[in-house]
Amino acid sequence: MSDRLAEPLTRAVGTRSAGALAKLGLETVGDLLRHYPRRYGDPGRLTDLGGLSLGEHVTIVAQVRSATVRRMRNRAGAILEAVVTDGPQQLSLTFFAKSPNVLRYHEQRLAPGRHGLFTGVVGMYRGTRQLTHPDYKIIGMDDDAEDAESAVLEASRPIPIYPASASIPSWKIQPAVRTVLDPLREEDVPDPVPDAVRERHGLGTRLEALRDVHEPYDEKQWRRGRDRLRFEEAFVLQAALAQRRARAAAEPATARPPRAPGEPGILADFDAALPFTLTQGQREVGEEIAADLALARPMQRLLQGEVGSGKTVVALRAMLQVIDAGGQAALLAPTEVLAAQHARTLRALLGPLAEGGFLGGAEHGTRVALLTGSLGAAARKEALLDAASGAAGIVVGTHALLSENVQFADLGLVVVDEQHRFGVEQRDALRAKARTSPHLLVMTATPIPRTVAMTVFGDLETSSLTEIPAGRAGITTHVVPAGNETWMERTWARVREEVDAGHRAYVVCARIHPDEPDAGTAAPRGDDDFDEVPDFLLDPDAPDAAERAPLRAVLEVAEELRAHPRLAGLAVGVLHGQMAPADKDAVMADFASGAVQVLVSTTVVEVGVDVPEATVMVVLDADRFGISQLHQLRGRVGRGSAAGLCLLVSTAQPGTPAATRVETLARTTDGFELASVDLELRSEGDVLGAAQSGRASSLRLLRVVKDADVIATARADAADVVAHDPDLAGHPALAAAIREQLDPEREEFLERA
């Protein structure tokens, strides 16, 4: 960052303005210039008031319809009630004061017919949407213009509307931006996009783009600047990923080629014993992975696939290829429940091939060791010995695998299951256990749109499984209104019917104890949200996020179901993260065997748990979960020959994003469609993952879900630049941008190896 961009705002705009901007996380000139307008207002075009959401902090352009001051009936003081409109729709503005005279000033300014910008938090009072004590600016009256000509010019320009807060409205951010932007020269603003790339695509300089977005004279100008800065964000990100790919490709790895056709080995024996035929997708992806493993550079591959698409078999065949080549494989799982499940599944798939060295074991057999933090001393010692000696070709575990005392004879492949993210220290700890860099396979059951795969997992090659193996009966999903007693009774009746037919049922809750704080409730209002608004003016009957029904809890729901007449005589078990590992394993074993018929659980069963007899999934408070999480939960049923049923119990009001999530789940089981909808409902920061420090995502303008062409172009350009200059020695501005925008904390979402 140049000296000018690194200048503190306290020096650039003054202490008072800098203090307000600091509440938005803006500390330097560079921070302020990267605080881009959210949208642009047109004085001749009013904001669609129908699109405002309750609780949202908004800045709108609207016309004043009326403004009236009156004394309050039952309490001392006065109230100014104004109405602004976009034409067909209205929004109330409410101001309070001890004396009517204090409000007359606002009444005169808010004359009917005038246009203004109004900012505040959208609330509801007696069924009417309103802004309470909004800050506002009357267009043409409050503009700082030296003469009539400049006033007319300013009034005709697009109005940048910035992300703002109660501490500082958008129109006070704009002059601060101009104060720091106007004196800048080209040499003050290093451009991370090389000249050759800019010329190839007809892009302006970074300083030109900043002026385009912050001080546009027309729509064409701000669109040009926004497109230029959007490309820059994609280019910097893709350059960082290209460097990561280049570093990985330059590291030595041990080639693990497959054995020749007809040559005996554990993989050939496994394929010969498979009781089912691999899908075309499984065969094709298997060939891609086999080719990667045969190279003397570390494989870096993402294996994505629908729930139940057979990723485990594909990963197991890759592990067996490595074992045939004299190496070992480690499978890392996010939870102990899932690690134990994986170990059971792999042993079941391998059969005698998992009993290497034991009486009755296969000739080319190996062992599957399980290593978690809660193992008893004897079991842990045995697992450590099997890993260190090489007797266990496959070692399954949690982060316990990364501890110093875990050693491998020859670690050749690491398979990382859902939800894992390795930091630099963890990655190095794992690599230190191998003679050379191990091959890496990352698995996810959440289908990832192509643009996200190019960004979040941009350092990995991607393989996809889209087919579901034959024999799966499919899943039907319904939304159940929580307040409809008849539907709720029918829900529990369906659970009974499935259990009576010999099947099992999951009931998922969002929390464990009924007295836990509800993570889904709104945070209390801060002191800055309203300007001296007395508590009595907050309507107790108005809907508020904090007043939603509390989330259902595992322990209370389990007790209710045990006492429910519809479920009389059924064995109801519980499973949650606070249980001892041995208790978790016992419950899952009982559920698999049928000793427990209804399992009330948290989302600990979300990924990987495989009980083919489970046919019903009831998710309570389903509207409080994300789409991908609901899709994962639904994937726990319908895994056998019997059809699955998923019942999403929801309190969401129609038309809300929460209702959209559950309705989308009920409409389709297409994981790629669900992933796209999910990402459209979320911010780019959520897509990429926030830094632990809490700072915002480095992406401000790039829309990961929609900007496929921009990302693809930037990816090709960045790959070309890095191929010719891997260390970016000849591109210092680009190297600096990567360090600043994707520092080790922000780069955490890139860590997949």
N, C-alpha and C positions, 0 to 999 in steps of 0.2 A: 504494500500500500504506500502511495506517495505521502510526502510530508503533509501536503494540503489535505488529503483525504483522512489522514490520521489525526488531524487537529481536533481537540476536544470541542464539543459544542458549547461548553461554558465560555470559551474564548471566541467562538465564531458567531454565536447568536445571543450571548448574554446569559447570565445565571438563571434568570427567571424562566425564560423560554426553554433553556437546557434542562431545567428541573422537570418541567412538564413533559418534555420529549423523552427524558430518561425513563418515565413510567411506561413508555412504549418500547423500552429496550434500546433506545437510540442514544449513543454516547459520543460518536464522532461524526465528522462531516461525511465520511464514507457511509456510515450507518444511515444517515438521513437521506442521502442520495439514492440508497437502495430501498428506501421506504416508498415504493411506487404507489401511484393512485390505484385505488380499487376499481374505480370506474370514473366516467366523466359525465357531468351534468350539462345539459343544454338549457340555457335560460328560456328558450322557446318550447322546450319539451319537458313535461312534468313526469315525476317518478310514478310508476305504477304502484299505488298504495296497497293493492290487493296482494302483492307478493311479500309483504312484511310479516315476519315471524315474531311471536311473543318472546320476550326476553332478549331480542337481538338489539345491539347498539347500531343505530342507523343514521345516515345523513341523507335527507331527501330534498328534492326540488319540488315545491308545491306552491299553489296560489291560495292566498288568504280569502276565505269566504265570509267570515264574521269574527268579531272579537268583542266581548262584553264583560264589564266588571260589575260584580255584585257582592253584597255582604253575605257571609254564610249564615244560614238560618239558625242553627243550633249551637254554634260556637263563635267565639270572637274571631275577627279577622275577615279578610276579603279574598275573593277568588276571581281570577280572570280566566274565562273559558273562551278559547278561540277554536275555529274550525278551518282546516286547510283541505284542499281538494286537488285531485288530479283530473277532475271532470266528473266521471261517474262515481268515484268513491271518495270517502271523507276520512279524516283523522283528527282527533281532538287534541288540543294543546291546553294544558292546565298549569296555571301559576297561582301561588298563594303568597299573601303578605298580611301583616298586621293591620295595615291601613289601605283603603281603596286608593288613596293618592299615590302610593308607591306603584300601583299597577297602571295608573293612567298613562304613564310614559310608554309602556308596552302597548296599551290599547291604541294610542295614536300611531305608533309605528306599524302595528299590524292592521293597517287599513284595508278593507276589502278591495280585492283586485290586484294587490301587490304580490310580487313573486319573491320567494326567499328560499334559503337553505335552512333546514331545521334538523337538529341532531339531538339524539337522546335514546333511551331504552324503551322499546315498545312494550307497553303494559296493557292491562285490561281492567276497566272499571264499569261495573254494571252492564256487561255485555258489549261495551264500546271500546275499541282500541284507542290508546292515547299515548302521548308523550308528556310526562310530568316534569315541569320546570326545564323544558328544552333550551339549549343554547340555539341562537338563530342569527342569521344575517340576511338583511333585506337587499336584494340585488338592485344595484344602481343607487342605493342610498348609503351603503356602508363601504363601498369600494374606495380605496385610497387612490384617487386619480388627480393629477395636477391640473387638468383642464377638461373641458367638455369633450374635446375630440378623443382624448385618451380614455375618457370614461365610456364613450360609445364603443371604442375598440375593445376595451376590457369586457364590456357587457355582452359582446358578440362572440367571445372566445369560449371554447369548452371549459367547463369548471372542473379541475381535478378534485376528486373526492377521495380523501386518503383514509386508510384504516386509522381510527381515532379512538378516543376514550373520553370519559367524563372530565378528565383533567385538561384536555386540549382538543378543541373541535377541529375539523378538517380545514376550515378556512384560516385558522391560525398556524397550521402546519405549512400551508402554501407560501406565505411570506418568508418563513424560516428557510424553506428550500431555496427560494429565489436569492436570499441573502448569501447563501454559501455557493450557489451554482453560478450566478452571473459573473463573478471575478475569475472563474477557472479558465485555464488555457489547456491546450491539447496535452502539453507535457506534464500537467498536473494529474491527468487521468490515464494511467497505464491501461492499455487495451489487451486483454488476454486472448483475443481472436487475432491470429497472425494476419498481416497485410494480404498475403496471397489468398487466404481463405475468404477474407472480406471482399476482395476484388472478384473472386470467383462467383460470389453470390450477390454482388452489387450492394453490399452492406456499408453503412456509414461507420464513423468512428464511435467509440463508446461515449465520448463527450457529446457528440451530435445526438446520439440516442437518448442520453439523459435530458437534454434540452427538449427533445421531441416529446418525451412523456410528461415532463414536469411543466413545460411552458408552451403547449401547443396552440397554434392559431386556428387549426381546424381538425376534423376527425382524421383525415388522411395522415396528418403529421403524427398524432399520437399513436395511431396504428402502426406506422412505420417504425417508430421508436420502440414500441412494445415488441414487435416481431424481431427486431435486432437484438434486444436484450433477452428475449426468450431463447433465441438461437445461442446466445452467449452462455446462458445457464446450461443448456444441453451440451454445448461444446466443452465447457470446463468439467462437467460431470463425466462425460464420455472420455475425456483425456485422462482423468484420474483412473477410470476403469481400464483404459488401454495400457496405462503404465502398470497396473496391477497384473493384467494378463501377460504383459511382456516379462515382468519379474518372475511370474510363476513358470512361464515357458523356459526361462533361462536356468531354472533350478534343476539339478540332476535328480533323476528318479530311477528306480530299478524297473526295467521292463518286465511285465508279467504276461507274456503271450499265452494264448490258449494252446492246449496240446493238439497235436495233429489228429485229423479225423481217424477214428478207429483205434487211437492210442488210449489205453485204459487210464482212468483217473476218477477222482471223486465227482467232477462235473458230469462226465459221461455216465457214471453210475446213477447219479441223481436224475438226469434227463430220461434215462431208460426206465426208471421206477416211477416217474410222474404219472399219477392216475388221471390226469387231464391233459388236454392239448393246449399249448401256449397260443395266445391270440397272435394275429399278424403283427400288431403293435408291439407286443412283448418280444417277439423274435427280432423285429427291426431295431428296437432300442437296445436289445441285448447285443446285437452286432456292433452298434455304435460304441457301446461301452467296452466291448471286447477289443475293438480296434484301439481305443484310447489306452487301455491297460497294457497293450503290447508295445507302447512307445516308451522311450527313455526320458520322458518329461512327465511331470505329474498331471494326471487327468484332473480337470476342474469341470465337473458336470452337474447340472441340476436335472433331477428326474421328477417331473410333475405328472400328476394323473388324477383322474376322478377318484372319489372315495370308492374303494372296492375294485380298482382297475388292475390290481395284481402287481403293484410296485415291489412288494416284499419278495416275490419270487424272482423278479428281475434283479433286485439287489443281491439276493442269495446266490444266484448264478454267477454274478460278478465276484462275490467272495470266494466261491468255489474255484473259479479260474485262478485267483491269486493263490489259493491254497495249493492247487495243482502245480503252480510255478514256484513253490517253496516258501511262500509268504503267509502272513496272517492278516485278518481283517478285524477292525473294531467297529462296533455299531453303537453310536451314542444316542440315547433317548432322553427326552426332557424330564420325565418323571420316573420314579421307581416302579409305579404301577405299569407304565408302558414298557420299561426295560424288562420287567419280569414277563410281561405278555410277549414281547419279542422273543425272549429266550425260549418260552414254551412253544411259540409258533415255529421257530426255526428247528427245534428238536423234533417237533411233530412232522414237519415237512421232510426232514432228513431221515427220520426213522433210524435204522441200524447204522447209517452213515454218521450219526452224531455220537456213536459209542466207540470211537477209535481207541484201541488198546484194551477194551473191556471184552470179557467173554461174550460171544455172540455178536460183537461188533463187526462191521463190514471191513473187507480187506483194505479199501482205500478210505476208511473212515477218519473222522477227526472228532473234536469235542467242541461243545458250545459252553463257554464259561459265562457266568453272570457275576458282575462286580458292581455293587452299590454301596453307599455309605453306611447302610444299616446292617450289613451282613454280620453274622456272628463270627467269632474269632476263627473257629475251625473252617467254616465255609469260605471265609475270606482268604485264609492261608492257602487253601486248596486252589481257589480261583487264581490267586497271584502266582502260584507255582505252575499251574497249567499255562498261564499267559507267558511267563518268563521262559519256560522250557520249550514252548512251541507245541505242547500236547493239545492245547486249545487253538484250533485254527480260527475260530470265531470267538471274540470276547465282546459280550454285550454289557453295557453299563450306562451310568449317568456321568456327571462330571467327576465322579470318583475315579474314573479312568485317567484323569489328568494329574492325580496326586503323584508325588515324587517316587513313592515306593512301588508304583506300578511299572513293570518292565515287560517288554515284548522280545521274543526271540528274533523276529524279523517282520515288523509292521509294514505291510504293503498297501493297505486300503483302509480308508476311514469313511464310513457311511454315517452321515448325520441326519437324524430323523427330524420331523417337524419341530418348529419353534426354537431351534438352537441358533445362537449367534455367538461366534467365537471372537473375543477380543484378541489383540496382538499377543499379550502374554499367554493366553490359553493356547493360541495357535502354535507359538514357539515351544510351549511345554509339550505339546503333542508331537511336533516334529522332532523334538529332542529324543523321543522314544524310538525313532526309526533311523536306520542307517542312512537313508536318503529320504527326500521329501516323499511322503506317502501320497498315493492317488486319493482323490476326494470325490465322493458322490453325495450330493445333498438331495434329500427327498422331501417333497411337499405334496399334500393331498388337497391343497387349495390351488385350483387352476389359476394361472397368472397370465393376464393379457400380454401380448407381445411387447408392448411399449414398456410395461413394468419389468418384464424379464430383461429388457435391454438396459434398464436403469438399476433397479434394486439388485438384480442378480447379473449385472452386466459383465462381471468378470468370469462368469461361468457359461459353458456351452449348455444348451437346453435340449432335453429330450422330453417328449410328451406321450402319455398313454391316454387315449380317448375311448377305447373300447372297454366294455364291461364283460368279464368272462361269462361264457354260456352257463345257464343253470340258475342265475340270479333272477328272482321273481319281481324285483322292482319295489318301489316305495310310493305310497300315497300320502299326501300331506294335507292337513286341514287346519284352519285357524279357528280356535275356540274362544269366543268372548268370555273373559273371566267373570263378568257380571251376570251371565246367563246361567241360572241354576240348572235348567233342564239340560243344557249342553254339557255342563260340568258333570252332572250325574251320568250322562251318556258316556262321557270320557272314561269314568271309572268302571262303567259297565263293560266297555270295550276291552279295558285292561283285564277284567275278570274273564271275559270270553276267550281271549288269547291264552291266558294262563291255563284255563280249563282244557284248551286244545293242546296243551303240552309245551307251550312257548313261555317266554320270559318278557318282562317289561322293565324299562328304565323310566325313572321319574327324576328329572334334573331340576335343581334349584340353584339360585345365584349365590347363596351364602349358606354358611353352616349353622350358626346360632341365631335364633330369633331376636336376640338383644344386640346383635352387631350393628354398627352404624351402617346406614344404607348408602352404599357407594354411588347409587344412581340419583340421589337427591341433589337439588341445586345448592350451590354454596350460598351462605347468607349474604345479603346485600352489604356492600361496603359503604363507608362514610361518604365516598365521592359519588355514589350512584345518584343521589338526589340532593337538591339544595334546600336544606331546612324544611323538608316535608314532614309534617307531624304524623306520628304513627296512626292516629285515628282516621287518616285519609286513605289508608290502605284497606280496601274492601275485604272483609274476612270471607266473603262468599266468592271472591274472584278465584278462578283456577290458578294454581301455582304449582310449579314442578315439585316444590318441597312438600306439597300436601298430597302427592300421589300415595296410593296404598303402599305400605312397606313391602319389600321383597320377601318372598317366601323363603324359608330356611329348611335345610335338610332335616334337622332334628325335630322340628315341629311338624313338618309334613309327614315324616315317618310315623309319628305317633297318631296323627289324624287318620292315616291310611290303615294302620293296624286296627283302629276302632271303627272304620267305615263299614257299614252293613254290606255294601257291594263286594268288599274284599275280605269278608270274614273267613278265617281259617287259613289265609295265605301267609307265607313266610316273607316278611318285609325286612330287608337288610339296609344298612347305610354304608356309604363310602365317601370319604372326604380327605383332604390333604393333611389334616391334623392327627389322623390315626397313625398308630405305629405300623411300620412296614409289614410286620408279620400279620397284623390284623387285616390290613388291606389285601394281602395275598389270600388270606383265609376267606374273606368275603367274596373275592373274585372267583375263587375255586368253588365256593358254595353256589354262587350264581351260575357258573358254568355247568355244574352238576345238577342243578335244579333244587338243591336244598334251600336256596333263596330264590323266590319266584319274582319278587318285585324289588328292584334295587333303587333306593332313593340316594341320589349322588349329586355332588357338585360337578363342574365341568372336567374333573379329573378323568372322566371317561371319554373326553372329547376326541382324542386321537388314538388310533391304533388298537383299541380294545376290541377283541374279536370273539363274540359269543354267537355262533350261528343260530342258536335257538331263540335269541332275542328278536322279537318281531314288533314291539311297541316302544315308541319313544315319546314320553309326555314331557314337554319343556314348559315349566311354569315361569311366568314373567318373560315370555319369549321376546316381547318387544324391547326388552332391555339388553338383549344380546346383539352382536353384529351378525351380518349375513354369513360370513365365512365360518364363524363359530357354530351357528345354527346348522349350516350344511355339514360340518364335521360331526355334530351330534347326531343328525339324522342318519349319517352314514354308519352308525353303530347298529342299525337294525336292517332287516332284509338282506343279511349276508349269507343266508342259507337258501334252501329251496322254497321256503314259505315267504309270502309277500310281507313287506314291512309297512307299518303304519306310524306316521309321525303326527302328533297333535300339539300344535303351538298355542298355548294358553296366553292370551294377550289382553292388556288393558288399554292399548293404544287407540286414540281417536282417529277415525277415518281421515285420510288426507295428510296425516303427519308423516315425517320420515320414518318413525318407528313402525307405523302401520304399513308403509311401503315395503319395509324390510320383510316383515312376516308374510305379507301378501305375495311378494315375489317368490319367497320360498315355497309357498303353496302352489304357485303357478308352474314352476319348472324345477327339474333336477339337474339341468345343464350347468355344471360348475363354472364354465367359462362365462356364460351369461350372468350368473350370480356374481362372479368376481367383478365383472364390468359394472353392474349396478352398485355393488358394494363400494367400489372405488369412486363412482360418481357421487355417492352420498358422503364421501369423506374428503378431507383436505389433502393436498399434496404432502404436507408434513406428516400426516398420519400414514400415508402410503410408504414414505421412506423411513419412518421411524425417527422420533425426536432424540436429540442428544440427552444424556443423563443430566447435563447441566440445566436442562430446561430451555435452552435457546431454540429459536425457531429454525425450521428447515432452511437450508441454503437456497432452496427453490422458491422464488417469489412469483414468477410469471409462467414458468413452464408447467403445462398441464400433462402430467405423466400419462393419464388415461387417453387423452384426445390428440396429443401432438405427436402422432406416430411418425409422420413424414419429417418433422423437424428433428426428432431424436435419431431417426435412421440416417439422415444427412449428416448431422453432427457426429454421429458414431463413425461414419466412413472418413470424414475429414480428420477427426481426432486420431483415428488409427493410423492414417497416413503420416500425420505430424510426428506421432510417437515412434513410428517405425523408422523414420529418418533421424530422430533426435530423442532417444529413449529417456535421457535424463533432463530433457528440455533446457539444456544449457544455452541454446540459441533462442529460447523463448522465455525469458525471465518473467515477463508479466503473466504468462499462463501458469508457470510454476508457482508464482506468488499467489495467484487466484486460487489454485488448488490448495495451497497451505492455509489460506485465510478462510475460504468458504467450506473446505472439507478437512478441517483440522482433525486430530485424532478422535476428539469427542464426536464431532459431526460425522466423521467417517465410519462410525460404528456400524451404520447400516450396510456398509460395503463389506464388512468383515464376514466372509462365508468360508474361510479356510484357515 
